[in-house]
Amino acid sequence: METLTPARRYVHMSVRLPLSLKEALRSEAAIRGLNVNSLIEMVLTKFTTYDIIAEYNSSVQMNASLFKNLLNRASQEDMKNMGRALGPVIVKQAFDFLGYSHDMNIITERYFKPVGSFSGWYKFNTIYHDQRQILLFSHEYGLNWSSFLAEYVSGVVRSMGGTIQRAEVADSLVTVNV
């Protein structure tokens, strides 16, 4: 199995910032163990990928403890049903509105990766095996969340014209072969 990572190209840019913002960026970068450029790249990446989808879908940020508590109160069947109902609708509507292609690579780059990086829903990876793409979603929320994610992701892929070969669910991992 091999993971493909696209080459990144960079350009030099100058921007004018208030001194207070420059100092805030320096301070936050130091706290995170980053240089200022890396922090700015991270913030702009989040803004141009995840935030666009999250704002369109009226996403709500939630404390992880509250989220886990809510998940524990729902049945596995309820979570599957929610995933089935929401997966085909939420992402497709956002992609249609934003003019994004329904190509699987675009879905991966514009949805699964940013949501995995910024939402707290899961950690995402994609691998290729025998010319098939395998989507991996790891998380710490248990079987109910895995059940939701498997149905949600399958619904997203199908609504965009893709096919699911197999979806596997475990306590903290969902694997979807497309």
C-alpha positions in Angstrom: 0.0 0.0 0.0 1.3 3.5 -0.8 0.1 6.9 0.3 0.2 9.6 -2.4 1.1 13.2 -1.3 0.9 15.9 -3.9 4.0 18.2 -4.3 3.5 21.7 -2.7 4.5 24.9 -4.5 5.1 28.1 -2.6 5.1 31.8 -3.5 6.4 34.8 -1.6 3.8 37.3 -0.4 3.8 40.4 1.6 0.9 41.5 3.7 0.3 44.5 5.9 -0.9 43.6 9.5 -1.5 45.6 12.6 1.4 45.3 15.0 -0.9 43.8 17.6 -1.9 41.0 15.2 1.8 40.4 14.3 2.6 40.0 18.0 -0.4 37.7 18.6 0.7 35.5 15.7 4.3 35.4 17.1 3.0 34.5 20.6 0.6 31.8 19.3 3.3 30.3 17.1 5.7 30.0 20.0 3.0 28.3 22.1 2.4 25.8 19.4 6.1 25.3 18.6 5.7 26.6 15.1 7.2 29.5 13.2 4.9 32.3 12.2 4.8 31.3 8.6 3.6 27.8 9.5 0.9 29.2 11.8 -0.3 31.6 9.1 -0.4 28.7 6.5 -2.4 26.6 9.0 -4.9 29.3 9.7 -5.3 30.2 6.0 -5.7 26.5 5.0 -8.4 26.0 7.6 -10.2 29.2 6.4 -10.0 28.2 2.7 -11.0 24.6 3.2 -12.9 23.6 6.4 -14.4 27.0 7.4 -16.1 27.4 4.0 -17.9 24.1 4.3 -18.6 24.5 8.0 -20.1 28.0 7.5 -22.2 26.9 4.6 -23.6 23.9 6.6 -24.1 26.0 9.7 -21.8 23.7 11.7 -21.7 23.9 15.5 -18.5 23.4 17.5 -18.9 21.3 20.6 -16.9 20.4 23.6 -15.5 16.8 23.2 -16.9 15.7 26.6 -20.4 16.9 25.7 -20.1 15.2 22.3 -19.1 11.9 23.8 -21.9 12.1 26.4 -24.5 12.7 23.6 -23.1 9.8 21.6 -23.4 7.5 24.5 -27.1 8.3 24.9 -27.9 7.5 21.3 -28.4 4.0 20.0 -26.2 2.5 17.3 -29.2 2.2 15.1 -30.1 5.9 15.6 -26.5 6.9 14.6 -26.6 4.7 11.5 -29.9 6.3 10.5 -28.6 9.8 11.0 -25.5 9.0 8.9 -27.7 7.5 6.2 -29.9 10.6 6.2 -27.3 13.3 6.4 -24.4 11.9 4.4 -26.1 12.2 1.0 -27.4 15.7 1.6 -25.0 17.9 3.5 -21.8 17.6 1.5 -23.5 17.4 -1.9 -25.5 20.6 -1.3 -22.4 22.5 -0.1 -20.3 21.2 -3.1 -23.1 22.2 -5.5 -23.4 25.7 -4.0 -19.6 26.3 -3.9 -19.1 24.9 -7.5 -16.8 22.1 -6.4 -16.5 19.0 -8.7 -18.0 15.7 -7.5 -14.7 13.9 -8.3 -13.5 11.6 -5.6 -10.1 13.3 -5.4 -11.8 16.7 -4.9 -14.1 15.3 -2.2 -11.1 13.9 -0.4 -9.1 17.2 -0.6 -12.0 19.6 -0.1 -14.0 17.7 2.5 -12.6 14.5 4.2 -9.1 16.0 4.7 -10.1 19.4 6.1 -12.9 18.0 8.3 -10.3 15.4 9.6 -7.8 18.2 10.3 -10.0 20.8 11.9 -13.4 19.5 13.1 -12.3 16.9 15.7 -14.7 14.3 14.1 -11.8 12.0 13.0 -8.2 11.8 11.8 -8.2 11.0 8.1 -5.9 9.2 5.8 -6.3 7.8 2.3 -4.3 5.0 0.8 -4.3 3.3 -2.6 -4.2 -0.5 -3.0 -4.7 -2.4 -6.3 -5.8 0.9 -8.0 -8.6 1.3 -5.3 -8.8 4.2 -2.9 -9.2 3.3 0.8 -10.5 6.0 3.1 -9.5 5.6 6.8 -11.2 7.5 9.6 -9.8 7.0 13.1 -11.4 8.6 16.2 -11.8 8.2 19.9 -15.6 8.2 20.2 -16.6 4.6 20.1 -18.8 2.2 18.1 -21.8 4.6 17.8 -19.6 7.2 16.1 -18.0 4.6 13.8 -21.5 3.4 12.8 -22.5 7.0 12.0 -19.3 7.7 10.1 -19.6 4.6 8.0 -23.1 5.5 6.8 -22.3 9.2 6.5 -19.2 8.7 4.4 -20.9 6.0 2.3 -23.7 8.5 1.7 -21.4 11.3 0.8 -19.5 9.1 -1.7 -22.7 7.7 -3.3 -24.4 11.1 -3.5 -21.4 12.4 -5.5 -21.6 9.5 -8.0 -19.0 7.2 -6.4 -19.4 3.6 -5.4 -18.6 1.8 -2.1 -16.9 -1.6 -2.4 -16.9 -2.2 1.3 -17.2 -0.3 4.6 -15.8 -1.8 7.8 -16.6 -0.5 11.3 -14.6 -1.0 14.5 -14.7 0.8 17.8 -12.3 3.6 16.8 -11.8 3.1 13.0 -13.9 3.2 9.9 -12.4 1.9 6.6 -14.3 2.6 3.4 -13.1 1.1 0.1 -14.2 3.2 -2.9 
